[in-house]
Amino acid sequence: MPEQIRSDGKREQAVANRTRIDITEENESRDWAERFGISEQRLREVVARVGPAADDIERELAREP
């Protein structure tokens, strides 16, 4: 899987290749929120409801009006 080096020097896998969202990581939370077109706060709410699996979050967001 491709890796990126974040501005803080840590290595991480590219967001597109991740299956679980770690909302405790600011960069990851921001990137996923942007990918889904929602705020970071909204992402935290959905993760609290359905868990950190990106597929589950995507399905939940698709169900909402």
N, C-alpha and C positions, 0 to 999 in steps of 0.2 A: 504494500500500500504506500502511496506517496506520503511524504511527511513535509511539514512546513516548519520553519523556525519562527516562533512568535517574537514580537518585539521585546519580550522579557527574557529571550534566550532559550526558552523551553521548546522542546520538540513536541509536535503533536501531529496526529494523522489529519489529513484534510477532512473538513466537515462533510463533504460529499460521501466519504467512505465510512463514516461513523454510523453506528446503529443505536447508540445510547447517548443521551444528552446529560452532561454533568453541569447542572446549573450553578454549582459552586465555583466554576471556572468562568471568570468574567468574559474573557475573549470568546470562549465557546458559547456561552449564553447569548452574547451579542450576535455572533455569527449565525446561530440557529434562529434567533428571533428575526433577523434580517431575511434569512432564507424562507421562513414561513410568512413573512410580511406582517408580523405582529410585534408588539412591544415586549421587552424583556419581562416586565411584570406579568403580562398575559401568558407568556411562556411558562413562567413559574407556576401560575395558577393551573394551567393545563397539565403540567408535569405532576403537580400535587394530586390532581384528580385521576390521571390515567397511568402515571409512571413515566420513566425516562426513555422508553423505547421510541425512537424517532417515527417508526411506522404507526404506532398507536397514537402518537400526537398528531401526525398528519391526518389520520382517519377521523380523530375527534374534531379537528379544525374543519374538515370537509363537511361534517355533520351539522355544524353550527350555521345559523342563518347569516 
